[in-house]
Amino acid sequence: MVNNKNRKNPLSPHLQIYKPQITSVLSISHRISGVLLSLGLLCMFGFVILLSLGENYYKIWLCFSNSILGEIILMGWVVALFFHMFNGVRHLFWDYGVGLSINVSKWTGIVVCLLTIFLSFLVGFYFLGLIV
């Protein structure tokens, strides 16, 4: 019997030797964006509560949403929303057996990232008033 404590080699690939691939990075990002969307839902719940309490409480929301921190949080929520949506559509195609090859999954991952960036900036600039 070989004593496992004396072995210097890892038993399985780990982060020190594993080269991340776009599919694995997007899979982890999809899970993270789902968590961020859940947190954003709580933020939107706070918005509805403040809106229902009246104009003075709504001004609290306006102070938050017009601050730099508020705009960053809301823009992050928009990015997470677009990414999760596009990557979810990609997963739906996979459920039907479409696009499962390595090459197609790599390119659809790149398309998901590009669409996310493009539409996030488009929506962000629209709400900042830079696009009429």
BELZI-V731731 format. One line per field, one symbol per residue. phi: phi as a letter, one per 40 degrees, with the letter a starting at -180 (. if undefined). burial: + if it has 9 or more other C-alpha atoms within 8 Angstrom, else -. Layout:
phi=???
burial=???
This chain:
phi=.ccccccccccacbccbcccbcccccccccccccccccccccccccccccccchcccccccccccccccccccccccccccccccccccdccccccgbgccccccccccccdccccccccccccccccgcbc
burial=----------------------+-++---+--++-++--+------+--++-+---++-++--++----++--++-++++++++-++--+--++---------+++-++--++-+++-++---+++------
